[in-house]
Amino acid sequence: MTDSPAPAEHRPARWQPTVITAVTALTERVKSFRFRPSQPFSYRAGQHVDLRLTAPDGYRAQRSYSIASAPEAGEEIELAIERLENGEVSPFFHEVAAVGDEIEMKGPLGGHFVWQAEQAGPVMLVGGGSGVVPLASMVRHRVASGSRVPVALLYSSRNWNEVIFREELLALDDRRDGFDLTLTLTREPARRDKDYGRRIDPAMISAVLGRLPAAPALAYVCGANAFVTAAADALIAAGMAAERIKTERYGV
C-alpha cells in the first residue's frame, strides 16, 4: 500500500515555474504581480516566497517577497514588489517582466510571522512602507474568513500617494466591523482627522492601542530594520510584553 501525498502545506518548499498572470501599478514605486504556480500550494497569512531569476550566462539572483493575497484567494499568489534602485531583482520586474513570463518561485516560507483567524485577539499590526504587505494578507484573511477579531493597523508611509493598497484599506476601515486603520505620513500632513503627520512614536502607539477593545494578544511589526526596532520599543513602552510582539525586518 502506498502512502497518500502529504498536504500541500506540509510538503518541503521547492523551486517551481510560475507564470505572471497580471501586473498592476499600486504606487509610483510598487507594482502588484499575480503568479500562477505550476503546482499550487496553500499558505498562511504572513508567509513569503522566494523568486529566482537566471541570466543567459547562468548568473542567478533571488529575493524574498511577502505574500499579499489572502490564503482564501485561490491558486494565484499576489506579490507587491517595490522598485529598489540598486536592486538586482526588482528593476527586472518593473522594467521587463510582463504577463505570460515564467518565473521561478519557492514557497511558502516562514512560520514565525503568521496569523490565522482562529487565534485569539485583539491584534495590533504596525507596518512601514512595503512592510505593510504581509499585514495586508492578514487583513484580507480576516475578511475572507469572516473573522470578527478586532484588528488595528498603524501604517507609516512617506506620503499619501505611497500608501500601498490605500483604497482597499480605507474601504475596510469604513466598514467599522472591528478593523481600524490609522495612517501616519512622514513627509506631508495627515489627510484624515484620525491620522498623523509624523514618524511613529510611543504616544501614537498608545493612542492606536486605545482604539482596541482590550489589550492585544499579539502584535506584528514589519518594515525596515530601524522602523521595526522603534515600533517594537514603543509597543513595549506602552505595556506589551516582548514575547507577544512578532517582527519581520526588511533590509538594514
Backbone hydrogen bonds, N-H to C=O, Kabsch-Sander energy under -0.5 kcal/mol:
donor,donor_aa,acceptor,acceptor_aa,energy
10,H,7,P,-1.9
11,R,7,P,-0.7
11,R,8,A,-1.0
16,Q,105,M,-2.0
18,T,103,I,-2.5
19,V,36,R,-1.7
20,I,101,D,-2.5
21,T,34,R,-3.0
22,A,34,R,-1.0
24,T,32,S,-2.5
26,L,30,V,-2.5
27,T,30,V,-2.1
31,K,81,I,-2.0
32,S,24,T,-3.8
33,F,79,L,-3.0
34,R,22,A,-2.4
35,F,77,I,-2.7
36,R,19,V,-2.6
38,S,17,P,-1.9
45,A,115,W,-0.5
47,Q,44,R,-2.2
48,H,109,L,-2.2
49,V,65,Y,-2.4
50,D,106,K,-2.7
51,L,63,R,-2.7
52,R,104,E,-2.0
53,L,61,A,-3.1
55,A,59,Y,-3.4
58,G,55,A,-2.3
61,A,53,L,-2.2
63,R,51,L,-1.9
65,Y,49,V,-2.9
67,I,47,Q,-2.3
68,A,78,E,-3.1
69,S,78,E,-1.0
73,A,70,A,-2.3
74,G,71,P,-0.5
77,I,35,F,-2.6
79,L,33,F,-2.7
80,A,66,S,-0.6
81,I,31,K,-2.7
81,I,79,L,-0.6
82,E,80,A,-0.6
83,R,29,R,-3.1
85,E,83,R,-0.5
87,G,84,L,-2.2
92,F,89,V,-0.6
93,F,89,V,-1.5
94,H,90,S,-2.1
95,E,91,P,-2.2
96,V,92,F,-2.8
97,A,92,F,-2.4
100,G,20,I,-3.0
101,D,98,A,-2.2
103,I,18,T,-2.9
104,E,52,R,-1.1
105,M,16,Q,-2.7
106,K,50,D,-2.3
107,G,14,R,-0.5
109,L,48,H,-2.9
114,V,112,H,-1.4
115,W,45,A,-2.1
119,Q,116,Q,-2.4
123,V,150,P,-2.3
124,M,218,L,-2.2
125,L,152,A,-3.3
126,V,220,Y,-2.9
127,G,154,L,-2.4
128,G,222,C,-1.9
129,G,156,S,-2.8
131,G,128,G,-2.3
132,V,129,G,-1.5
133,V,130,S,-1.7
136,A,132,V,-2.6
137,S,133,V,-1.7
138,M,134,P,-1.5
139,V,135,L,-2.4
140,R,136,A,-2.8
141,H,137,S,-2.3
142,R,138,M,-2.3
143,V,139,V,-1.8
144,A,140,R,-3.0
145,S,141,H,-2.2
146,G,142,R,-0.6
146,G,143,V,-1.1
147,S,142,R,-1.7
151,V,178,G,-2.5
152,A,123,V,-2.4
153,L,180,D,-3.1
154,L,125,L,-3.0
154,L,152,A,-0.5
155,Y,153,L,-0.6
155,Y,182,T,-2.8
156,S,127,G,-3.0
156,S,154,L,-0.5
157,S,184,T,-2.3
162,E,159,N,-1.4
163,V,160,W,-1.3
164,I,162,E,-0.9
166,R,163,V,-1.3
169,L,165,F,-2.6
170,L,166,R,-2.7
171,A,167,E,-2.1
172,L,168,E,-2.0
173,D,169,L,-2.2
174,D,170,L,-1.9
175,R,171,A,-0.7
175,R,172,L,-0.8
176,R,172,L,-0.5
176,R,173,D,-1.1
180,D,151,V,-2.7
180,D,178,G,-0.5
182,T,153,L,-2.9
184,T,155,Y,-2.4
185,L,196,Y,-2.2
186,T,157,S,-2.1
187,R,158,R,-2.2
195,D,192,R,-1.4
196,Y,183,L,-2.4
205,I,201,D,-2.3
206,S,202,P,-2.6
207,A,203,A,-2.0
208,V,204,M,-2.3
209,L,205,I,-2.6
210,G,206,S,-1.7
211,R,208,V,-1.5
212,L,209,L,-1.6
217,A,122,P,-2.6
218,L,122,P,-1.1
219,A,244,R,-2.3
220,Y,124,M,-2.6
221,V,246,K,-2.7
222,C,126,V,-2.3
223,G,248,E,-1.6
225,N,250,Y,-0.9
228,V,224,A,-2.6
229,T,225,N,-2.2
230,A,226,A,-2.2
231,A,227,F,-2.7
232,A,228,V,-2.7
233,D,229,T,-2.2
234,A,230,A,-1.9
235,L,231,A,-2.1
236,I,232,A,-2.2
237,A,233,D,-2.4
238,A,234,A,-1.4
239,G,236,I,-1.7
240,M,235,L,-2.3
244,R,241,A,-2.0
245,I,242,A,-1.7
246,K,219,A,-3.3
246,K,244,R,-0.6
248,E,221,V,-2.1
250,Y,223,G,-2.6
